[in-house]
């Protein structure tokens, strides 16, 4: 399976699944669902993942797993309106393919790691219907 898209499914509840074994997954979009809990560390095994949209998932909490450093094919990461906490880890700079990232209206705090400077593709893609990266 290459895509799991369950956007705007308010009836989808329970904990975030581990998704172990979905190593060929390229798109995971759970926008505006009612799933909750911390992002499983196993998601770092989704090494083919290119798009991850968790926006509008208020029940997601915890920190970004350090295993995310393995997601070197990730191009799109949307954490808008989640309850993700902690800091952006230094390993974030390992996401060399990342073109779009937003963490607006989250609980992420601290400083932006200097490794973000390694993300030369960041800003190459805007969210659909968006004229500026700042407010998307």
N, C-alpha and C positions, 0 to 999 in steps of 0.2 A: 504494500500500500504506500502510495506516495503523498497523499493528501488526506488530512482530517480537518474538515471545515464544519463547525457546529455553531456558527455565529448566531447571536440573538435568540438562543434557545433557553428561555427563562425556566423551563421545566427541567433542565439538566442540572442536577444537584449532586452533592457528595464530594468526596476528596478527589484531588487531582490524581489521575492514574499514573503509574510509573512508566508506562509505554516501553518497558523492556522488550527487546526483540523487534522493535519497529525501526531498525537501522537504516531502512531505505526511505524513511519519511522525509519529505522535502518541505511540506507546508503543514503547520499546525495552527489553526485559528479557532480560538475559543472565546472570541470577543462577546461580551455581554451575556455570559452564561453564569450560572450560580454555583459552579464548582468552587471549592475552597481548600485552604491549607497551604503549606509550603510547596514551592516548586521542587519536585523530586530530583535528587542528585542524579538519578538514572537518565534524566533528560540530556545530560552531557554525552551520553552514548548515541544520541541521534545525530551522528556526524555528517549526514547528508542534508540536515535541516537548513533551509534557506530563509523561510519566513516563519516568525513566531509572533502571533498577535494574541495578547492576553488583556487587551484594553477593556475597561469597564467591568473587570472582575474584582469587585470590592472584597470578596472573601479570600483572595490570595494574600498571604502574609509571609513573613520570614525574609531571609536574605537571598540574594542571587547565589545559586550554588557555584562553588569554585570550579566544578566540572564544566561549567559553561565555556571555559577557556578552550575546550576541545571542539567547540562549534565553529570551526574556522570557515565553513561555507555559509554561515549565517549572514544574510544581507539585510534583513528587516526584523527589528525587535521593538515591539510596541507594548509598553507597560503602563500606559496612560490610565489613570484612575484605578490603580490597584493599591493594596496596602503593603507593598514590598518595603522592607526596612533595611537599615544598615547603610553601608557605603558601596560605591562602585569599586569593585576590587581592582588591584593593579593588573591582574590577568585579563582585564577587559581589553587591553591592547592586543591580545592574541586573536581577537575577532577581526582578522585582517580583511575580510570580505564585506564587513558591515557598511551599508550605505545609508540606513535610516535607523535612528534610535530616539525614542521619547520616553521620558519618565515623569511627565508633568502630572501633578496631583497624586504623588506617591509619598511615602514616608522616607525615601532615600535622603541621606544627609552626608555631610562631610565635604571633602574637597574632591575635585575631579583629578584622577590620577594622570600623571604626565604621559603614561603609556597611551592615552587616548590620541596623542600626537602621531602614533603609528597607524592610525585608522585613516589612511589617505583617501578611501572611497566614501567616507562619511559625508553626508549631505548631497550625494549624487542622485538620491531618489527622494521625492516628496510623497506624502500620503495623498491618495486620490482626493481631488477637489481642494487641494491646499496650495496656497500661493507662496507661503513662507514656512520654513522649517521651525521657526520660533514658536508658533502657536498651534502646531499640529500634534 
